[in-house]
Amino acid sequence: MYIALLVIHVVVCLVLIAVILLQAGRGGGLTEAFSGDAQSVLGTQAPVVLKKATTISAIAFLVTSLLLGAITARRGRSLFTQGRIPVLPTAPVTESAPVVPVAPVEKPAGEAVQPAAAAPEAEAVTS
């Protein structure tokens, strides 16, 4: 039943797209692009027929969407819980201390440069 409803939903989607594109808008729609006259495809009542077809297909789209949503909610299973899609194990995340850059200290000429000591972690760096 689920597959049949899904196929109906896809067909309704395609019909809705086609009906909307056939309607004459500001640019004339697809009917004017192919034939030049919007009334030649569906006769003189083209706007009325297209409006009714749009309404019917939009209602069918909403109904099939709601039914598919209800059926999916009742199943309550996703593809992950069904075991169809393998879930890859993730590596544990390790937190490391942030690296604080140390600015070089300029010494007057003639003095030997001493290596800088590591800053204690308890001090907060302010700018």
C-alpha positions as CSV (number, residue, x, y, z in Angstrom):
1,M,0.0,0.0,0.0
2,Y,2.8,2.3,0.8
3,I,4.5,1.8,-2.5
4,A,1.3,2.3,-4.4
5,L,0.6,5.5,-2.6
6,L,4.1,6.7,-3.2
7,V,3.7,6.0,-7.0
8,I,0.4,7.9,-7.0
9,H,2.0,10.8,-5.2
10,V,4.8,11.0,-7.8
11,V,2.3,11.0,-10.6
12,V,0.2,13.7,-9.0
13,C,3.4,15.8,-8.5
14,L,4.2,15.5,-12.2
15,V,0.7,16.3,-13.2
16,L,0.6,19.3,-10.9
17,I,3.9,20.6,-12.4
18,A,2.6,20.1,-16.0
19,V,-0.7,21.9,-15.3
20,I,1.0,24.8,-13.6
21,L,3.4,25.2,-16.5
22,L,0.6,25.1,-19.1
23,Q,-1.2,28.0,-17.6
24,A,-0.8,31.3,-19.3
25,G,0.9,33.7,-16.9
26,R,2.6,37.0,-17.7
27,G,4.7,35.4,-20.4
28,G,2.0,33.2,-21.8
29,G,3.0,29.8,-20.4
30,L,4.3,26.8,-22.2
31,T,1.2,26.6,-24.4
32,E,2.1,29.9,-26.1
33,A,5.7,28.8,-26.5
34,F,4.7,25.7,-28.6
35,S,1.6,26.7,-30.4
36,G,1.4,30.5,-30.3
37,D,-2.2,30.5,-29.1
38,A,-3.1,29.4,-25.6
39,Q,-6.6,28.3,-26.6
40,S,-5.5,25.9,-29.3
41,V,-4.3,23.2,-26.9
42,L,-7.4,22.9,-24.7
43,G,-10.0,24.8,-26.7
44,T,-11.7,28.0,-25.8
45,Q,-12.2,27.0,-22.2
46,A,-8.5,26.5,-21.6
47,P,-8.2,28.8,-18.5
48,V,-11.2,27.2,-16.8
49,V,-10.0,23.6,-17.5
50,L,-6.5,24.4,-16.3
51,K,-7.8,26.1,-13.2
52,K,-9.9,23.1,-12.3
53,A,-7.1,20.7,-13.1
54,T,-4.7,22.7,-10.9
55,T,-7.2,22.6,-8.0
56,I,-7.8,18.9,-8.3
57,S,-4.2,18.0,-8.5
58,A,-3.2,20.3,-5.6
59,I,-5.9,18.7,-3.4
60,A,-4.6,15.2,-4.5
61,F,-1.1,16.3,-3.7
62,L,-2.0,17.5,-0.2
63,V,-4.0,14.3,0.5
64,T,-1.3,12.0,-0.6
65,S,1.3,14.0,1.3
66,L,-0.7,13.7,4.5
67,L,-1.4,10.0,4.0
68,L,2.3,9.3,3.3
69,G,3.2,11.2,6.5
70,A,0.7,9.4,8.6
71,I,1.8,6.0,7.3
72,T,5.4,6.8,7.9
73,A,4.7,8.0,11.4
74,R,2.9,4.8,12.2
75,R,5.8,2.7,11.0
76,G,8.0,4.6,13.4
77,R,11.2,3.2,11.9
78,S,13.8,4.9,10.0
79,L,16.3,3.3,7.6
80,F,18.9,3.4,10.3
81,T,16.8,1.4,12.8
82,Q,15.8,-1.1,10.1
83,G,19.5,-1.9,9.5
84,R,19.5,-1.1,5.8
85,I,22.0,1.7,6.1
86,P,25.2,0.8,8.1
87,V,26.1,3.3,10.8
88,L,29.8,3.8,10.9
89,P,31.4,4.1,14.3
90,T,32.9,7.5,15.1
91,A,36.2,8.1,16.7
92,P,36.0,9.5,20.2
93,V,36.6,13.3,20.4
94,T,39.5,14.3,22.6
95,E,39.7,17.8,23.9
96,S,43.1,19.3,24.1
97,A,44.2,22.5,25.7
98,P,44.1,25.6,23.4
99,V,47.4,26.7,22.0
100,V,48.3,30.2,23.2
101,P,50.8,32.0,21.0
102,V,53.7,33.6,22.8
103,A,55.0,36.9,21.5
104,P,58.8,37.2,21.2
105,V,60.5,39.5,23.7
106,E,63.1,41.8,22.3
107,K,66.3,42.0,24.2
108,P,68.8,44.9,24.0
109,A,71.8,44.1,21.9
110,G,74.6,42.2,23.6
111,E,72.4,40.1,25.9
112,A,71.9,36.4,25.3
113,V,68.4,35.4,24.4
114,Q,66.9,33.0,26.9
115,P,64.3,30.5,25.8
116,A,60.8,31.5,26.9
117,A,59.1,29.5,29.6
118,A,55.7,28.1,29.0
119,A,52.9,30.2,30.3
120,P,50.9,28.7,33.2
121,E,47.5,27.4,32.1
122,A,45.7,29.1,35.0
123,E,46.4,32.6,33.7
124,A,43.9,34.2,31.4
125,V,45.2,36.0,28.3
126,T,43.7,39.5,28.1
127,S,44.1,41.9,25.1
